């Protein structure tokens, strides 16, 4: 009788141990499923964040490109206006010099006529001084016209350099836009690779999916470095072209007053 009770107690203890083991296994499976679901949700949220950032970057690039076009158009109009104003100023100076020369010539003719009538000695001196003054005035006028022309050439050269810097800034902006578009496409590929990893049915598929995901992540890191370098080049070109960007706009081009 005692041996029978002992066997029954042993069986009951074994059953309790088996039940406890089974409950622990079920609990571990539930924890693993919960962890996997949380990891999947985090990955999905990260992918969504990256997608939004890529879309915002693409939008900023499009706005920057449009602004570059408008600035180039305004620069061309300003250069044309400066050339017209410079030509008009040079023409006015030439006409003024011509009028002054004619006026002085007319005065000289009148004085010569008076001298022919009176022939006083002091008039000869006055005539000589007037002639000297005429020559000096003509020389000053010619120098002034030359200085105006040189100033216009310097202004045109400076404008040309500014236009070239802006052209380089536009090319850099196009490069940034292209890289950001590629980054957007790469983000979609990363999403697909993450889904493939989540849906893998065996170790071989998971290993292949994980390798693909790691390769795409490395590509994304390289792409981010290229975008940063292109943005730095665009900013340098803008500074060289006389375009000044505030710190707030550099950090957030979508901020109020930056576009």
C-alpha positions in Angstrom: 0.0 0.0 0.0 2.8 2.5 0.8 4.6 1.6 -2.4 1.4 2.2 -4.4 0.9 5.6 -2.8 4.6 6.4 -3.4 4.2 5.5 -7.1 1.1 7.6 -7.3 2.8 10.6 -5.7 5.8 10.2 -8.1 3.5 10.1 -11.1 1.6 13.2 -9.9 4.9 15.0 -9.3 6.1 14.1 -12.8 2.8 15.3 -14.3 3.1 18.6 -12.4 6.7 19.0 -13.7 5.5 18.2 -17.3 2.7 20.7 -16.9 5.1 23.4 -15.6 7.5 22.7 -18.5 4.7 23.0 -21.0 3.5 26.2 -19.5 7.0 27.6 -19.6 7.3 26.7 -23.2 4.0 28.3 -24.1 5.0 31.5 -22.2 8.4 31.6 -24.0 6.7 31.2 -27.4 4.3 34.0 -26.5 7.2 36.2 -25.4 9.1 35.4 -28.6 6.1 36.3 -30.7 5.5 39.5 -28.8 9.2 40.5 -29.3 9.1 39.7 -33.0 5.9 41.7 -33.4 7.5 44.7 -31.5 10.6 44.4 -33.7 8.4 44.3 -36.8 6.5 47.4 -35.7 9.7 49.3 -34.9 11.1 48.3 -38.3 7.9 49.5 -40.0 7.9 52.8 -38.1 11.6 53.3 -39.0 10.8 52.6 -42.7 7.9 55.0 -42.6 10.1 57.7 -41.1 12.8 57.2 -43.7 10.2 57.3 -46.4 8.8 60.6 -45.1 12.3 62.1 -44.8 13.1 61.0 -48.4 9.9 62.6 -49.6 10.6 65.8 -47.7 14.2 65.8 -49.1 12.8 65.4 -52.6 10.4 68.2 -52.1 13.1 70.5 -50.8 15.3 69.6 -53.8 12.5 70.5 -56.2 11.9 73.8 -54.5 15.7 74.5 -54.5 15.8 73.7 -58.2 12.9 76.0 -58.9 14.4 78.8 -56.8 17.7 78.4 -58.7 15.9 78.8 -62.0 14.2 81.9 -60.8 17.4 83.4 -59.4 19.2 82.6 -62.7 16.4 84.4 -64.6 16.6 87.4 -62.3 20.4 87.5 -62.7 20.1 87.4 -66.5 17.6 90.3 -66.4 19.8 92.3 -64.0 22.9 91.8 -66.2 20.9 92.9 -69.3 19.7 96.0 -67.4 23.2 96.8 -66.3 24.5 96.6 -69.8 21.8 98.8 -71.1 22.4 101.4 -68.3 26.2 101.2 -68.9 25.8 101.8 -72.6 23.3 104.7 -72.0 25.8 106.3 -69.5 28.7 106.0 -71.9 26.6 107.5 -74.7 25.4 110.4 -72.4 29.1 111.1 -71.5 30.1 111.1 -75.1 27.3 113.4 -76.1 28.1 115.8 -73.2 31.7 115.9 -74.3 30.7 116.6 -77.8 28.4 119.4 -76.8 31.1 120.9 -74.6 33.6 120.7 -77.4 31.2 122.4 -79.8 30.4 125.1 -77.2 34.1 125.8 -76.6 34.8 125.8 -80.4 31.9 128.3 -80.9 33.3 130.5 -78.1 36.8 130.3 -79.7 35.4 131.4 -83.1 33.6 134.4 -81.5 36.8 135.4 -79.7 38.9 135.0 -82.8 36.4 137.3 -84.6 36.8 139.9 -81.8 40.5 139.6 -82.0 40.4 140.1 -85.7 38.6 143.4 -85.1 40.5 144.7 -82.1 43.8 142.8 -82.0 44.5 143.7 -78.4 47.4 141.9 -76.7 45.4 140.8 -73.7 42.8 139.1 -76.0 45.6 137.0 -77.5 46.5 135.9 -74.0 42.8 135.1 -73.2 42.5 133.2 -76.4 45.6 131.1 -75.6 44.3 130.4 -72.1 40.9 129.4 -73.5 42.6 127.1 -76.0 44.6 125.5 -73.2 41.4 125.1 -71.2 39.6 123.5 -74.1 42.4 121.0 -74.5 42.4 120.2 -70.8 38.6 119.7 -70.8 38.8 117.4 -73.8 41.5 115.3 -72.1 39.5 115.1 -68.8 36.4 114.1 -70.7 38.2 111.4 -72.6 39.7 110.0 -69.3 36.3 110.1 -67.7 34.8 108.1 -70.6 37.7 105.6 -70.4 37.2 105.2 -66.6 33.5 104.6 -67.1 34.2 102.0 -69.7 36.8 100.2 -67.5 34.3 100.3 -64.6 31.6 98.8 -66.8 34.0 96.0 -67.9 34.9 95.3 -64.3 31.3 95.1 -63.3 30.6 92.8 -66.3 33.4 90.6 -65.3 32.2 90.4 -61.7 28.7 89.6 -62.9 30.1 86.9 -65.1 31.9 85.3 -62.2 28.8 85.5 -60.1 26.7 83.9 -62.9 29.3 81.1 -63.2 29.2 80.5 -59.4 25.4 80.4 -59.5 25.6 78.0 -62.5 27.8 75.7 -60.4 25.3 76.1 -57.5 22.5 75.0 -59.8 24.5 72.0 -61.0 25.3 71.1 -57.4 21.6 71.4 -56.5 20.7 69.1 -59.4 23.2 66.6 -58.1 21.7 66.8 -54.7 18.2 66.3 -56.2 19.4 63.2 -58.2 21.1 61.7 -55.2 18.0 62.3 -53.0 15.8 60.6 -55.7 18.1 57.6 -55.7 18.0 57.6 -51.9 14.2 57.5 -52.0 14.3 54.5 -54.4 16.9 52.8 -52.1 14.5 53.3 -49.1 11.8 51.4 -51.0 14.4 48.6 -51.6 15.2 48.5 -47.9 11.5 48.2 -47.1 11.2 45.3 -49.5 14.3 43.6 -48.1 13.0 44.0 -44.5 9.7 42.5 -45.6 11.6 39.6 -47.3 13.5 39.0 -44.0 10.3 39.1 -41.9 8.6 36.6 -44.3 11.6 34.2 -44.7 10.5 30.6 -44.0 13.9 29.0 -43.3 17.4 29.8 -42.3 18.7 29.9 -45.8 16.1 32.4 -46.9 16.7 34.5 -43.8 20.5 34.5 -44.3 20.0 35.6 -47.9 17.5 38.3 -47.0 19.7 39.5 -44.1 22.7 39.8 -46.5 20.7 41.7 -49.0 19.4 44.0 -46.2 22.9 44.6 -44.9 24.2 45.4 -48.4 21.4 47.9 -49.0 22.1 49.5 -45.6 25.7 50.0 -46.6 24.5 51.5 -49.9 22.3 53.9 -47.9 25.2 54.9 -45.7 27.3 55.6 -48.8 24.4 57.5 -50.4 23.9 59.7 -47.2 27.6 60.6 -47.3 27.4 61.5 -51.0 24.3 63.6 -50.3 26.1 65.4 -47.5 29.1 66.1 -49.7 26.8 67.4 -52.6 25.0 69.6 -50.2 28.3 71.0 -48.9 29.4 71.7 -52.5 26.1 73.4 -53.3 26.4 75.6 -50.2 30.0 76.5 -51.1 28.9 77.4 -54.6 26.1 79.6 -53.3 28.4 81.4 -50.9 30.8 82.0 -53.8 27.9 83.4 -55.9 26.9 85.8 -53.2 23.9 83.8 -52.0 23.7 83.9 -48.2 21.7 81.3 -46.4 20.9 81.7 -42.7 21.7 79.0 -40.1 17.9 78.3 -39.6 17.4 77.8 -43.4 20.5 75.6 -43.7 19.1 73.3 -40.9 15.5 73.4 -42.2 15.0 74.7 -45.7 11.2 74.3 -45.2 11.2 76.9 -42.4 9.2 80.1 -42.9 10.9 82.7 -45.1 13.6 80.3 -46.4 11.9 79.3 -49.7 
